Amino acid sequence: MATALLSNPTFSQDQIHLSADSLQVESFEVNHQVYKLPTKVQILNYQTNSRGNIQHKVLSVSKQNQAWVIKVLISNTGSDTGIVKNFLPFEINKNQVYLTGKGEHRLSRTHLFLPGKTPINVIVPDNAWEMGYNTMELQSNLSIYGFSRRADESIQKGKVKRFETILYPGGSISYTIYIEPFKGVWQNGILQVFQKRKLYEVENFNDSLYRRKDLQWVRHTYLMHLMMAWDKYLFDRPNNTYAINQFISRGNQLYGGDDIIGIWPTWPTLGLDQRNQFDLYKDLPGGFNAIQKISDDLAKQNKHLYVAYNPWDIDTRAQNHYDGLSWLIHNTHADGVVLDTQGSSSDSLQQAADSVRKGVIMYSEGMAVAKDMQGIIAGRVHNALYYPPMLNLNKFIQPGFTIYRVAELFKEPINREFATSFFNGYGTEMNIMVPGQPAWTEKQYAFLGKTTHLLRLLSDNFNAANVLPLIPTKVDSIWVNKWATNQKTVYTIYSIIPQGFKNELFEVVPKYNWHFVDVYHHQLLKPNYKNGKYYIEAETEAFHQKYLGTNNEGALDCIVQLPKLIEASIANNYLNLELLKNNYTNTKNISIEIWKSESGWQQPDLVLPFNNQSISIQKAFDRFEGKLIVQVIQIDSLGYKTLLDEIVAYLPISEARPVDPLTTTKDFAAGASVSNSSSTQGMSLIPAGKFKFKQTHGDDFIPYPKQLDSSEINIPTYWMDKFPVTNHQFYEFIQESNYQPSDTVNYLKHWKNWKPMAGDEKKPVIYISYEDALAYAHWYHKSIPTEIEWQYAAQTSNLNEWPWEQKIPVTRTFEEVTNTLSVIKINGIDSNFCNLGNGILDTVGTYSKGVNPNGLYDLVGSVWQLTSSEYASGSYAYQLLKGGTYFKPAGSWWYVQGGPRELTYAQYLLKVSQGFERNGTVGFRCIYKNNSSN
């Protein structure tokens, strides 16, 4: 038996026990405790072809830093060529997690096998496609992993291919297996290999580039366009002018704009003449001055310019490449360099950039492998790998390494490209070098805009080390990655369920004073408690089944767990924002952004300081109906936004909301606007008191405002006209003020020669609009009562149903017409108390028995009386009327229900124009407040 000791920061004096003759594991010793396996587990598992005679043997078992290391030699002792592939450290146990090859794909075969799940194709580093990984569970919360790497340089009489090793007779190659314990969920083993051990390629990772403040801006970028110099979007040759500004503006509109624009004037024209790559930049239209202006204009929008470097350019005009690169960066003001054909950078290249100024990024065409990530902090997932695997394990190697997936629009719709990039927490390089702008471009850009906006807002999480890929879900074909920081936890969700999904998906752990928000659909979520666990619901859209297996398949969701920083409520057509205590003390760079649409990549509808406040919905959002998305945003020193919290307020569709009342007449009248005196003559004092407001109404086809019937209101003292305003009073007003409405249609149409008809002087004035009534009230320093003010004065604190004492209760007959309309006929009112609807308008005060306890006459059965309570939905606006009217059409139930109405009854006057609203049954009375500003 062979034994190897291991010194581990977490586990001390760990041991592995091997049967030397059979290469079987019998037990592991961790923290002085021996974990004996139920059965011996075979070391090594690989596939071969039927030819050749493939043998293996252990060369050594040793300790290397934290891992047990087993070196294995694979050799071909036969007389024919042999093939070795899918090498694993241990024999396969389908109840455990393992990584190995599957299928015959030319570029990507590595799959992650999870118990009971469909294997998941994954991207691994370009030097580790042949890697193998599997695990063995020792006990709950403690496991062992084995990780194998092929030593390509050890090949003898053979050929190394991406996924296979070809061994000719007598050929051999060696593999190294690293074995370590890990605690917790299976993902911790993967993360230990990739993030902590850097695939065992480097012992002490040099992260100095990642700690440089001047280079950290790139980790918060998520969208670039890389274009060639002859692209019409860069330069408009017929008009001899640059078109890049129009392209940038178009991008801002379609997808929220680029973080980076890359200009490429070299390949495939480089080598046509003796000019080298740097000369071609100099010879662009306008020379370096023009390129500098492009770069400087981008910088003003917090965007960046990249140039290209072609290391293979050695046969054109001779120039030291490092000097040339410095010269190019200096003269273009570029912020980054695309390293053509390279998967890594070098100290010399970075120094060439640094010699010009700090903050210039090297961006490799290929993805840097783990050891090379020490010298470069940005790279790409090349589009040579089309229809890329869903999960990219490169993302987990080095936190802060910036990844872009190369995507091209010309081939086909590519929503999957954008979706999987978002799922993996990295950006998209829209490579438009290949010509083509298909019809679907704008629709695709809209999807890209939504994912990119969220990547930017949640960037801190996507650059953090605390990530957990593929957390358990209740269903297959939908996957979740978890990205956690102390400030928030982000869950990116990718689905290939074509019919869509909306159900409980994964387990969460609630926190006190935190909440869950679906930031993709902008919905507040509440976890469901079942069997001692909490589960959160996710939602993904449906997509056409024909897209399955194409680069347009898939749908997304994104759920974030955040601390509650703000609460929102809607009352009286105001959005009230209240900050929660004991959260952020430094609010210098924190603001509140409010959106009234799902498209978050354009400018918010409202930006507010981070404090308690009330916002008029009417003024800020007019008649908008739907979600108001309220986000708390912090902007860092580089100008990048971070989402701190999100809440959603709902403005229900069709619901009537109060409109801020008019206070002046300047927009609808000519002439003087206010008199020099005011008087309470002809008015009754309405004493202060408590009032429980209740509203009744008729046909609700157009919804009436929702009221809190049980709310008790404190009403201050005011005065109210004893009678509705008469024709004579309104005539005097016109004579004094020279009032002329801006809209004269139907204005006082019952008068003759702009005077009341003889005998009508003391009848209520009609054929006036609300604006006319407001001008009258304003002239006398009065106002039009609100519905509550009118009703309180009419009902008094006793909440009388009628102005008088109705000793014998009225009777009502109900006839239900529709689900919104019930015709109610009132019987039992004495005709000595009010006009019951005979169609004749009476002189005010005719029905003296109908006076109420406050001395108010003609409250019902005279004219509908205007209030200042105006409401609007997303479609309609209306003014509320009170009191009923002398007119009572009875030939159809579709008519407005006229005649005298209960004091609680309201009728809307739909707003079209002043002329349309003026009619023969609507009048008004005024109120006066001692503290009125009118």
Residue, then its C-alpha position, 0 to 999 in steps of 0.5 A: m500500500a502506498t501512502a502520501l501525506l498532504s498539508n492543506p490549509t483546511f485539512s491537516q495531515d491528509q492521506i490517500h491510501l492506494s493499492a499499488d498493484s491494482l491502482q485502486v483507492e481503498s480509503f482517504e484520511v482527512n484530519h486524522q480521520v480515515y474514510k473507508l470507501p464502500t468498495k475499492v475505486q479504480i484509479l484511471n478511466y479512459q477510452t481507447n480504440s480497438r487497435g493498438n495495445i494501450q497500457h498504463k502505469v503509475l510513475s509516481v505518487s507525491k505531494q505537491n503543495q496542497a494536492w496529492v499528485i499521481k503521474v501516469l504513463i500511457s503507452n502503446t505496446g501494440s503494433d498498430t496505432g492507438i487512440v486515447k480519449n476521455f481520460l478521467p482520474f477515477e472510474i465513472n460513478k453516475n451518482q457523482v459529478y464528472l467532466t469529460g468528453k462526449g460526442e464528436h464535435r470538432l471544437s467542443r466535446t467537454h460535458l459536465f455530468l450531474p446525477g439525474k440531469t442531461p449532460i451540459n456542454v461546457i467551455v474550458p480553457d484552450n489548453a485543457w480541452e482534454m481535461g478530466y474531473n470527477t468526485m467521490e463523496l466521503q461523507s455528507n459535506l466532504s468529498i474528494y475530487g480528481f483532476s487530470r491534465r495531459a502533458d502534451e510536451s511528453i508525447q513520444k511517437g504520437k500526435v496530440k489532438r484537441f480531445e484525443t491522443i494518437l499513439y503510434p506503436g511504441g508511443s507514449i504520453s503522460y498524464t498528471i492527476y491532482i487529488e484534493p478534498f473539498k467541503g460542501v456542494w459539488q460546485n466547490g470542487i470545480l471552483q477549487v480547481f479553476q479559481k483557487r488552483k488555476l487548473y494547477e498551472v501556476e502556484n502563485f498567481n500574479d494579480s498585479l494587473y487586476r489590482r491596478k485601478d487604472l485598468q479596472w474600468v474594463r470589467h464594467t464594460y459589456l458591449m462593443h462593436l468591432m468594425m472595419a475602416w471601410d464600413k459605412y457606419l464608420f465613414d460615409r465615402p460619398n459624402n466624404t465624412y465620418a458617420i460614426n456619430q450617427f452609428i453611436s446615436r443609433g446604438n444608444q437608441l437601439y440597445g443602450g449604446d456601446d462601451i467600446i468601439g473598435i476600428w480595424p483598417t488592416w487585415p484583409t487589406l494589409g500587404l496590398d502595398q508596403r504600408n505597415q499596420f500603423d501607416l494604415y491608421k495614419d492614412l485614414p480620412g482626416g488622419f490622426n486628428a480625425i481618429q483623436k476626435i472620434s476617441d475624444d467624443l467617445a470619452k465624453q460619453n464614457k465610451h472607449l476606442y480600441v485599435a488593432y495590433n497585428p503581430w504577424d505584420i513583419d514584411t511591410r514597412a519595417q518598424n519596431h512593433y512596440d514603438g509602433l504600438s506606443w505611437l499608435i496609442h498616442n496618436t489615436h487616444a485609444d483606450g485599448v488594443v485588440l491583439d489579433t491572433q493572440g490568446s495572451s499579452s506580454d509585459s512588453l506590450q503592456q509597457a508599450a501602452d503604459s509608456v503613453r498613459k495608464g489605463v490602456i487595455m490589452y484585449s486578446e483575440g482568443m481566450a487566455v488560459a489560466k497561466d496567461m491571465q497573469g499578463i492580460i485582463a481581457g479576452r474573448v470567446h471566439n466565434a470559431l466556436y459557433y453555437p457555443p456551450m451554455l456554460n463557460l468555465n473560463k469565467f470562474i478562473q480569475p475574478g475581474f477577468t473581462i470576457y466578451r463573446v464574439a457574435e455576428l448578426f449576418k448569419e441568422p438571429i442569435n438571441r442565444e448568443f446574448a442569452t448565454s453571455f448574460f447567463n455567464g455574466y459577461g459581455t458581447e462583441m458585435n463583430i460586424m466585419v463580415p458584411g450584412q445587416p439583416a431585417w431582424t437586426e433591430k429586434q435582436y438589438a432590443f434583446l441585447g439592450k435588455t441583457t446588457h443593461l442588466l449586466r451593467l447594473l449588476s456588474d459588481n456581482f459578475n466580477a466577484a469571486n463568490v459564484l456558484p454555477l448551476i445551482p439545483t433546480k426543480v426542473d431540467s432544461i432550465w439552469v441557474n447561476k448564483w453570483a453573491t456579494n455582501q450587497k446583493t445576490v444575483y441569479t441568472i437563469y437560462s431556459i430552453i423550454p420552448q413553451g415558457f416557464k413560470n413556477e417555483l424553480f430553486e431554493v433561496v434563503p430569505k434575509y431580514n429586511w431584504h427582498f427578492v426582485d425579478v429585475y428582468h420582468h420587474q416584479l417583486l417576488k415572495p418566496n414560498y415556504k414548503n417542507g422547511k425550505y423556501y423556493i422562489e418562482a422564476e419566469t421565462e418567455a416562450f419561443h418557437q420550437k423551431y429555434l431549438g438547437t439553433n443560435n436563436e433558442g432560449a429565454l432568460d430571467c434574472i432574480v436579485q436578492l437585495p436589502k430594502l432601501i426604499e418603499a413606494s406607495i401610491a395615494n391621491n395620485y402621488l407616488n410616495l417614496e420613503l427611505l428605510k432607516n439604518n442603511y446608507t449614510n453616505t448618499k452622495n452618489i446615490s439617486i433614484e431612477i424611475w422608469k415607466s417602461e420595460s426598456g431600461w437602456q435609454q434614459p429614465d423618465l425621472v431622476l431624483p435625489f435619494n430622499n423621502q419625497s412625493i411625486s405628482i403622477q400626473k405631472a411626472f407620468d401623465r396618463f401612464e398606466g402600468k408599472l413604475i419601476v423605481q431603482v436606487i442607483q449608485i454611480d462610482s467614480l468612473g461613471y458606472k451605475t450599480l443597482l442597490d435596490e428596486i421596487v415596483a409600484y403599479l398604476p392599475i389600468s383603467e383606474a381613475r386617478p385624481v388630477d391636480p386641480l387648475t389654480t389659475t385661468k391664464d390658459f383658458a381665459a382673456g381679461a382680468s383674473v381676480s377682483n380686489s375684494s372678496s365677500t362671504q355674503g350669500m354663503s353659509l359657514i361650514p363648521a369644522g368636523k370629522f367626516k367619513f367619506k363614502q361615494t356611490h355612483g351609477d354605471d361603472f363601465i368607465p371606472y370611478p375612483k376607488q375610495l377608502d370608505s372607512s377613512e375618517i377625515n378632519i375637515p377645517t372650517y370654510w364657507m359655501d354658497k347657499f345657492p348654486v351660482t345664478n345667471h345674474q351673478f355670472y353676468e355681474f362677473i363678466q361685466e366686472s372682469n371682461y372674462q372671455p373663454s378661449d373656447t366659446v362653443n356652447y358658452l351661455k347659449h341659453w342667454k340672448n345677446w349675452k344677457p340672461m333671458a328675462g325671468d331666468e336671472k335667479k336660475p342656476v347658470i348653465y352652459i358653462s365649463y369647469e374653466d368658466a366656473l373656476a374663472y368666476a371663483h378665482w375672481y372672487h377669491k373663492s374656489i370650486p369645492t372638491e367632492i369631499e368638501w361639497q359632500y361634507a357641507a351637504q351631509t354634515s358630520n351626521l352623514n345624512e343621505w338627503p339634505w332634509e330629514q327623510k322621515i320615511p326611508v326612500t325605496r329603491t328598485f334595482e334592475e341589473v343591466t350589465n356587470t357594471l350597470s344597475v338602474i336604481k329607481i328612487n321612490g318616496i321623496d316628497s316633491n315639496f323638498c326638491n324637483l323630482g325630475n320634471g325637466i324644468l329648471d327652477t329658480v334657486g331657493t324654490y324648495s325651501k323645505g329642502v334646505n340642509p342643516n348648514g343652510l344650503y339650498d338646491l343640493v339635489g334635483s336642481v343642476w349637477q354641481l361641478t366639483s374640482s375633483e378631476y380624475a384621469s386614467g390612461s384613456y379618459a379624464y373626467q370631472l365629478l358632479k354632485g347632487g343630481t338634476y331636474f332632468k330625468p330621462a326615463g325611456s332607456w336604461w342607457y341614459v345617465q340616471g338623473g333626477p335628485r340623487e343621494l348626497t353620496y352619489a357622484q356622476y362623471l362629466l367626461k372631458v373632451s373640450q370646454g364646448f363639449e362639456r358645457n350643457g344645460t344641466v350642469g352648474f356650480r357653487c363656490i366655497y371660500k377659505n380664510n387661508s385660501s391663496n386663490 
